[in-house]
Amino acid sequence: MDSAILGAHVVDGGTRFALWAPRATRVELALVDTDRRQTNHDLVRHNDGVWELLVPGVGPGQRYGYRVHGPWSPETGQRFNPSKLLVDPYARAITGGVDYSGPISDHTPESNYLPDPRDSFASVPLSVVVADTPPPRPLATPITEDELVVYETHLKGYTQLHPAVPEHLRGTYAGMAYPAVVQHIKKLGVNAVELLPVHHFISEPFAIGKGLVNYWGYNTLGFFAPHAPYSSSGTLGQQVTEFKEMVSALHDQGIAVILDVVYNHTAEGGHEGPTLSFRGIDHAGYYRLTSDLRNDYDVTGTGNAVDTSMGGVLDLILDSLRYWVRDMGVDGFRFDLCTTLIRDQLHHVQQSHEFKQAVAEDPVLSKAVMITEPWDLGPYGYQVGRWGRGWSEWNDRFRGFTRDFWRGAVFGVEELATRLAGSADIFDHDGRPATSSVNFVTAHDGFTLRDVVTYDLKHNEANGERNRDGADDNRSWNHGYEGETEDAAINAARRRTMRNMMATLLLSSGMPMVLAGDEMGRTQQGNNNAYCQDTPLSWVHWTETDEWDDQLALTRTLVDLRRKHPVLRPAAFRSRAEVIGEHDEGLGRTESAWFNEHGTEMTIENWHDGGRRSLGMYVSDRRDAFYIFFHAGTEPLEITLPGQPWSSGYRIVAHTGTPDELRMTALAPGRRVILPGRTVVVMKATVASRRPVAERRR
C-alpha cells in the first residue's frame, strides 16, 4: 500500500477515499457537514483489503469518518462495531476532541466483551480532507550527522510564556517559528530541534479522570496529522500549512527539524480503552494480541503494542515517515520505545526485522536522521548498541555515568574515558560511526539539569498518584539540601556541577542532545514525570534567563567550539595507534591520549585506581588540538601541562569555574596550574603545522 492511495486525496472533481480493512465485511464513509449531519457512502472492496470510493464535489476542509462492519468476536481478536465512528489512520488533519463521558468504547460499561450499540458520533474527533500543497523550504545548508547538536523541546511549553511572542501565537507552530524564538536557538548554536510528539494525540481517560492531560503527547491518534491544538490558525487543514511554515522558518536559519515519533502504540490503549480508529478497523491486525487473542500483548506499558509483523501496519508506519520527510519537510526522527517495532509475529526481537530493512533501502528514509530509543518493556527489550549502521541510539549509559561521576559515585575514571570517547565499548563495531551514540544527561523524562543538582528525591505529588509514579533511581545530588535554598555556597556548588555536566556532554564524541531550558536553569520543582503537567511547572520561564548568564554563556561557548573544530566532534572513533605528523621532526602526536595530573600519560596503575577523580583528555587532528581536564575531586588539584610533542603552548577557551579563574588564558608546556575542586577546563593546544615535503627536505 502507499500513502498516495490510502487516505483522502483531492482529485479533479472530488476526493478519493481509501481505507485498509482486510477483515471488514462493509465500510461506510460518513461525510459530516457544518451542522454535523452525516451522509454515508459505501466503499468498494479490492482484493488487497483496501476499500475505495471517489466522491464527486468533495474538497479540502471536508470532515469525515468511517464505520467499519464485521464480526464481533473477541475470542478471535475481532471487535467490529459500526456504531463507533472512526478516524482515518491516514488522515492528514484531525479536528475536534474526545468526550470521555460519551460512548467511546466498543464494549459496554459492564463487560469488555459485549458490544456497545450506542453511537459515538458526538463524542469523537473527525478526519479532515487536506489539499496537497508545496513542501517547506529545505535546509539552507545541509548538516552532517557529526555536526548535529540536538535540542529536545516541547513545542507548546517552549513558547507558552515567551514575552516576545504575541499571546495568540504562544504554544503554537507559529510561536515556534517566531523570530525571537528562532534567534535564541540560532544564537545558542544548536542546529537541530527535536520536538516532542506533534502527531495528533489525545489524553488517556486515566489522566482526564484526575483533572489532568497528556502534555508530552506520547499517545498518538493520527500518524499523518499535525497536532491540531498547536495550530493558531484553525484545525480544518490550517494546521498542516502552519506546520510547514514553521519548518521553513527553522530551515532558513540552518536549524533541522527532528520529530519524536510514537509508532509503538496508539491512543486507544488496551481493549478496555476507547475505540477511535485502529481497533475498530482491525483489532487483530493493528495490535499484538495474547495467545488466546482476547487481550492485548503489551510491551510498551500503555495497554497496547502495534504489530509491525502485519504488512498493512508496517506500510502505515513507512508511509507516515515518508510523508513527514517528503511533504512536511522534516529531517529526521527519534523513535519512542523502538524495540517494539522490530518484534516478529511471536513478539521476539529481530534486529533483521523488515522495518529496518525497509528504512535502509528506502530512497527517502535512508537519508533522514534516525534516532532510536533502543528499548521497550518486553522480554529482551533492551537493545542498546545493537541497531547497526544508519541508526543513532539514546545512550542511557552516558547519562547514568555522567551524573554519577560528578556526584562522586564512581570507581576511578576508566569509564569516564570510555564515555568521552564515544562509548566505543557499546557502538564501535560493524563499521558504525561515533555518532551512533546519542549522548544526553537529561531529557523530557526525568529531572531537568537544575533539578538533578537540587533534589535527591522525586516530588511528583502534583501528578495525583501519591508520588508513586516516575523513576526512583535518578542518580541526582542535592548538594546537602533538598530543594531550592538561599544558601549562596550551595547554589554556587550546584551551578558548577550543572556547568560540569553540560561540558562533559558537549565535549564527548557522539551526537549530543541538550534538553531545552537546561541552558537557562529550567526547573520542574523536583517532578521527574511531568507528562501530565500542561502548566507553568513544565513550561520554559524566559524571564529567568538573566539569572543564568553563566550557564547560557558556557553552553554557547562549548557549542561554538564544537562547531568550529571538527576534532571535538569526530565522525569516526578515534584510534590511539594512529600517529599525526610522525615525520614532522619528532612531532609524534596521536589522535587521542589520556593524562594524569603530572602531565604524563595514564599508567595501568592510574587506570586501576578506584579513588582517582581526575583525567586529562588530549584530542588532535592535522589542524587542531585540545587538552581538556576533568576534575571531580572536592579539593583543588595541581596539574602539569604536557610538553612536546603534545603542544608548544596552551590557551584556556572554556572553564566551568568562576570568572576570576578565567583570567589566566595563555600557558606554557610544563606549567603547573591549580584547578579548583569539581572543575572542567578546556585548553586549545598550539601544535606545529605540517610543512610540504619539499620544505622538510631542505
Secondary structure, 3 states (H helix, E strand, C coil): CCCCCCEEEEECCEEEEEEECCCCCEEEEEEECCCCCEEEEECEECCCCEEEEEEECCCCCCEEEEEEECCEEHHHCEECCCCCCECCCCCCCEECCCCCCCCCCCECCCCCCCECCCCCHHHCCEEECCCCCCCCCCCCCCCCHHHCCEEEECHHHHHCCCCCCCHHHCCCHHHHCCHHHHHHHHHHCCCEEEECCCEEECCCHHHHHCCCCCCCCCCEEEEEEECHHHCCCCCCCHHHHHHHHHHHHHHHCCCEEEEEECCCCCCCCCCCCCCCCHHHHHHHHHECECCCCCCECCCCCCCCCECCCCHHHHHHHHHHHHHHHHCCCCCEEEECCHHHHHECCCCCECCCCHHHHHHHHCCCHHHCEEEECCCCCCCCCCCCCCCCCCCEEECHHHHHHHHHHHHCCCCCCHHHHHHHCCCHHHHCCCCCCHHHEEECCCCCCCCCHHHHCCCCCCCCHHHCCCCCCCCCCCCCCCCCCCCCCCCHHHHHHHHHHHHHHHHHHHCCCCEEEEECCHHHCCCCCCCCCHHHCCCCCCCCCHHHHHHHHHHHHHHHHHHHHHHHCHHHCCCCCCCCCCEECCCCCCCCEECEEEECCCCCECCHHHHCCCCCCEEEEEEECCCCEEEEEEECCCCCEEEECCCCCCCCEEEEEEECCCHHHHCCCEECCCCEEEECCCEEEEEEEECCCCCCHHHHHC
